[in-house]
Amino acid sequence: EKTIRQGLDELRNILLSSLRRGDVVSAFSASQFVVMLPMTTLEQAQMVADRLLEKYHTLQVQVNIRPLTPFE
């Protein structure tokens, strides 16, 4: 049985090895990651999330996809 920490490490490794150069992954909290996919539509982001979740089944994952708004 994997610990939560091992599960989060596995998820981080999947994110880092599966995304494109230029995509951004960062720990948002002890149990959350934020992923930024520049030049990606919401539909493409959902496809990316689905592909990543196919690779990961250790812990329950909740995905929220939101557009980035320009900072002014």
C-alpha positions as CSV (number, residue, x, y, z in Angstrom):
1,E,0.0,0.0,0.0
2,K,1.4,3.3,-1.0
3,T,1.5,6.3,1.2
4,I,0.1,9.6,0.2
5,R,3.6,11.0,-0.1
6,Q,4.6,8.2,-2.5
7,G,1.4,8.8,-4.5
8,L,2.1,12.5,-4.8
9,D,5.7,11.8,-5.8
10,E,4.4,9.4,-8.5
11,L,2.0,12.0,-9.8
12,R,4.7,14.7,-9.9
13,N,7.0,12.3,-11.9
14,I,4.1,11.6,-14.4
15,L,3.5,15.3,-14.8
16,L,7.2,16.2,-15.3
17,S,7.8,13.4,-17.8
18,S,4.5,13.8,-19.8
19,L,4.2,17.5,-20.4
20,R,5.8,19.6,-23.2
21,R,8.8,21.8,-22.8
22,G,7.5,25.1,-21.8
23,D,4.6,23.7,-19.8
24,V,4.8,24.7,-16.1
25,V,4.3,22.4,-13.1
26,S,4.6,23.6,-9.5
27,A,3.6,22.3,-6.1
28,F,0.7,24.5,-5.0
29,S,0.4,23.0,-1.5
30,A,1.4,19.8,0.2
31,S,-1.2,17.9,-1.8
32,Q,-1.8,20.0,-4.9
33,F,-0.1,20.8,-8.1
34,V,-0.7,23.6,-10.5
35,V,0.0,23.0,-14.2
36,M,0.1,25.8,-16.8
37,L,-0.2,24.9,-20.4
38,P,0.6,27.9,-22.6
39,M,-1.0,28.2,-26.0
40,T,-3.6,25.5,-25.2
41,T,-7.4,25.7,-25.5
42,L,-9.7,24.5,-22.8
43,E,-10.5,21.5,-24.9
44,Q,-6.8,20.6,-25.4
45,A,-6.2,21.1,-21.6
46,Q,-9.0,18.6,-20.9
47,M,-7.4,16.1,-23.3
48,V,-4.0,16.5,-21.5
49,A,-5.7,16.0,-18.2
50,D,-7.5,12.9,-19.4
51,R,-4.2,11.5,-20.8
52,L,-2.3,12.1,-17.5
53,L,-5.1,10.5,-15.5
54,E,-4.9,7.4,-17.6
55,K,-1.3,7.0,-16.4
56,Y,-2.1,7.6,-12.8
57,H,-4.4,5.5,-10.6
58,T,-2.8,5.7,-7.1
59,L,-4.8,8.4,-5.4
60,Q,-8.1,10.1,-6.2
61,V,-7.4,13.2,-8.3
62,Q,-9.6,16.2,-8.8
63,V,-8.9,18.4,-11.9
64,N,-10.0,22.0,-12.3
65,I,-9.3,23.6,-15.6
66,R,-9.4,27.4,-15.8
67,P,-8.1,29.9,-18.3
68,L,-5.4,32.2,-17.2
69,T,-6.3,35.9,-17.3
70,P,-3.7,38.5,-18.1
71,F,-2.2,40.2,-15.1
72,E,-2.5,44.0,-15.3
